[in-house]
């Protein structure tokens, strides 16, 4: 990877800096490491989190900033919305299959440019950049991003739980919660400090209470080996619930549909 241009970009960042990260664990862990580095330079970046939709990307690209940093966003999905950034100071760190945007004047690093079949998380790529810069202390966040993105296997139950906590915060607290989580990771000293943070534990408990409720409803409704389950929840538990049901009933086939309830 062309790590040196990314290192040069971060070392020379000053003024108003913004970070847009993908709305998941890998994205939050990627952003958290850069936040930690920028804070060491007395810079507090403005944070944006997004999925692959114009209305979610627009606030970032239309923001008035001196430097723009994009992490864990598949550029093939968002390049059509990045035209307002052409000619500006932009750094992209990613790991999805995509084409380089260096022709737009951006600093763009991605291990797949050189090795298309290589799969490591964006958080691990950020970790390599910071290691090159001799900025240490946040290697555990790079690992956590890899666990969240399934490029690394968890070494213990704490890493698995931390990954699930991030999923819970994303589902329950939405964008503001995920941005708050990235900020907290940047200042936390270790994985255990993150795991036992009360405000994130609350989301974890709320998520698993909802999963347990959905499993109970499924068990009341299920008949035979093929079933249909309509999820009725105030936040998404689909991915975790599907894994849980497969673990409990590996021989059953279950079709699901989501129906989110909006409580007043």
C-alpha positions in Angstrom: 0.0 0.0 0.0 1.0 3.6 -0.5 1.1 4.4 3.2 3.5 7.4 2.9 1.0 9.7 1.2 -1.6 9.0 3.9 0.9 9.6 6.6 2.0 12.8 5.0 -1.7 13.9 4.8 -2.4 13.2 8.5 0.9 14.8 9.7 0.0 18.0 7.8 -3.7 18.2 8.7 -4.6 21.4 10.5 -7.6 23.7 10.9 -11.0 22.2 10.4 -10.9 18.4 9.7 -13.9 16.2 9.0 -14.2 12.4 9.1 -16.9 10.4 7.4 -17.1 6.7 8.3 -19.3 3.8 7.4 -22.1 3.1 9.7 -20.7 -0.1 11.3 -18.1 -1.4 13.7 -15.2 -1.3 11.2 -16.1 2.3 10.2 -16.3 3.4 13.9 -13.0 1.7 14.8 -11.3 3.2 11.7 -12.5 6.7 12.6 -11.7 6.3 16.3 -8.0 5.7 15.6 -7.8 8.8 13.4 -9.6 10.8 16.1 -7.1 9.7 18.6 -4.2 10.8 16.4 -5.8 14.2 15.6 -6.5 14.8 19.3 -2.7 14.3 19.9 -2.3 17.3 17.5 -4.9 19.3 19.4 -7.4 18.8 16.6 -11.1 17.8 17.3 -12.5 16.6 14.0 -16.2 17.0 13.0 -17.7 13.5 12.6 -20.2 12.2 10.0 -21.4 8.6 9.6 -23.2 7.4 6.5 -24.6 4.5 4.5 -24.5 4.5 0.7 -27.2 7.1 0.1 -26.8 10.6 -1.3 -28.7 12.3 1.5 -26.3 10.7 4.0 -23.1 11.6 2.2 -24.2 15.2 1.2 -23.7 16.8 4.7 -20.0 15.7 4.6 -19.1 16.7 1.1 -20.9 20.0 1.5 -19.3 20.9 4.8 -16.8 23.7 4.9 -13.6 22.0 6.0 -9.9 22.3 5.4 -9.3 18.5 5.2 -11.8 15.7 4.4 -11.2 12.1 5.5 -13.3 9.2 4.4 -12.8 5.7 5.9 -14.4 2.4 5.2 -16.7 3.6 2.5 -16.8 1.8 -0.9 -15.9 4.5 -3.3 -17.5 2.8 -6.3 -20.8 3.4 -4.4 -20.2 7.0 -3.4 -17.9 8.5 -6.1 -20.8 10.0 -8.0 -21.5 12.2 -5.0 -18.0 13.3 -4.3 -17.7 16.0 -7.1 -17.9 18.9 -4.6 -14.6 17.7 -3.1 -12.6 17.7 -6.3 -9.6 19.9 -5.9 -9.8 19.9 -2.1 -7.6 18.1 0.5 -9.1 14.6 0.7 -7.9 11.3 2.2 -9.6 8.0 1.6 -8.7 4.9 3.5 -10.7 1.8 2.4 -10.6 -1.9 1.8 -13.5 -2.6 -0.6 -13.1 -3.5 -4.2 -13.0 -0.2 -6.1 -11.1 2.0 -8.5 -8.6 4.6 -7.3 -9.8 8.2 -7.1 -6.3 9.7 -7.2 -7.1 11.2 -10.6 -9.4 13.6 -8.7 -6.4 14.7 -6.6 -7.4 12.6 -3.6 -5.0 10.6 -1.5 -6.5 7.2 -1.8 -5.1 4.0 -0.2 -6.6 0.6 -0.4 -4.7 -2.8 -0.2 -6.9 -4.2 -3.0 -5.3 -1.8 -5.5 -2.2 -4.0 -5.4 -3.8 -7.3 -4.2 -7.4 -7.5 -5.3 -8.0 -10.8 -3.4 -6.7 -9.5 -0.1 -9.3 -8.9 2.6 -8.4 -7.0 5.7 -10.6 -4.4 7.5 -10.4 -0.7 7.0 -9.5 -0.4 10.7 -6.5 -2.6 10.2 -5.4 -0.5 7.2 -5.7 2.7 9.4 -3.7 0.8 12.1 -0.9 0.2 9.6 -0.8 3.9 8.6 -0.5 4.9 12.3 2.1 2.3 13.0 4.1 3.8 10.1 3.7 7.1 11.8 4.9 5.6 15.1 1.6 6.5 16.8 0.9 3.7 19.2 -1.6 2.8 21.9 -4.7 2.1 19.7 -3.7 -1.2 18.2 -6.5 -2.9 20.1 -9.0 -0.7 18.2 -7.6 -1.8 14.8 -8.0 -5.5 16.0 -11.6 -4.8 17.2 -12.4 -3.3 13.7 -11.1 -6.5 12.1 -13.3 -8.6 14.5 -16.3 -6.5 13.7 -15.7 -6.9 9.9 -14.9 -10.7 10.3 -11.4 -10.3 8.8 -10.1 -11.4 12.1 -11.4 -14.1 14.5 -11.9 -12.9 18.1 -9.2 -14.0 20.4 -11.5 -14.1 23.5 -15.0 -13.4 24.6 -14.3 -9.8 25.3 -13.6 -9.0 21.6 -16.7 -10.8 20.6 -18.8 -8.9 23.2 -17.3 -5.6 22.2 -18.2 -6.3 18.5 -21.8 -7.0 19.6 -21.9 -3.9 21.8 -21.1 -1.8 18.7 -23.9 -3.5 16.8 -26.2 -2.8 19.7 -25.3 0.9 19.8 -25.8 1.2 16.0 -29.2 -0.4 16.2 -30.5 1.3 19.4 -28.8 4.7 19.5 -28.5 5.2 15.8 -26.1 7.8 14.3 -25.6 9.9 17.4 -24.8 6.8 19.4 -22.3 5.5 16.9 -20.5 8.9 16.7 -20.4 9.0 20.5 -19.0 5.5 20.5 -16.2 6.4 18.0 -15.3 9.4 20.2 -15.2 7.2 23.3 -13.0 4.5 21.6 -10.6 7.3 20.7 -10.1 8.1 24.4 -10.4 4.7 26.0 -7.3 3.0 27.2 -8.2 -0.6 26.5 -11.0 -2.9 25.4 -12.2 -3.6 28.9 -12.8 0.1 29.5 -15.0 0.2 26.5 -16.9 -3.0 27.4 -17.9 -1.7 30.8 -19.0 1.7 29.8 -22.5 2.0 31.2 -24.1 3.9 28.3 -23.1 1.3 25.8 -23.9 -1.6 28.1 -27.5 -0.3 28.3 -27.9 -0.6 24.5 -26.3 -4.1 24.6 -28.8 -5.3 27.2 -31.7 -3.6 25.4 -30.7 -5.4 22.1 -30.5 -8.8 23.7 -33.7 -8.4 25.6 -35.3 -7.7 22.2 -33.6 -10.7 20.6 -34.8 -13.0 23.4 -38.3 -11.6 23.0 -38.2 -12.3 19.3 -36.9 -15.8 19.8 -39.8 -16.5 22.3 -42.3 -15.3 19.7 -40.7 -17.4 17.1 -40.9 -20.5 19.3 -44.6 -19.9 19.9 -45.4 -19.5 16.2 -43.0 -22.0 14.6 -44.5 -25.3 13.2 -42.5 -27.8 11.3 -39.3 -27.2 9.4 -40.3 -24.2 7.3 -41.5 -21.0 9.0 -42.2 -17.4 8.4 -41.4 -14.8 11.0 -42.4 -11.1 10.9 -40.1 -9.0 13.0 -41.8 -6.3 15.0 -39.3 -4.1 16.7 -38.3 -0.5 17.3 -34.8 -1.2 16.0 -33.1 -3.7 13.8 -32.1 -7.0 15.3 -32.3 -9.0 12.1 -28.6 -10.1 11.7 -28.2 -11.1 15.4 -31.6 -12.8 15.5 -30.9 -14.8 12.3 -27.6 -16.1 13.7 -29.3 -16.9 17.0 -32.1 -18.9 15.3 -29.7 -20.7 13.1 -27.7 -21.7 16.2 -30.8 -22.9 18.0 -32.5 -24.5 15.0 -29.9 -25.3 12.3 -32.3 -27.7 10.4 -35.2 -25.3 10.1 -35.8 -22.9 7.2 -37.1 -19.5 8.3 -38.3 -16.6 6.1 -38.4 -13.2 7.8 -39.8 -9.8 7.1 -39.0 -6.6 9.1 -41.6 -4.3 10.5 -40.3 -1.5 12.6 -42.5 0.1 15.2 -42.2 3.8 15.9 -43.2 4.5 19.4 -44.2 8.0 20.5 
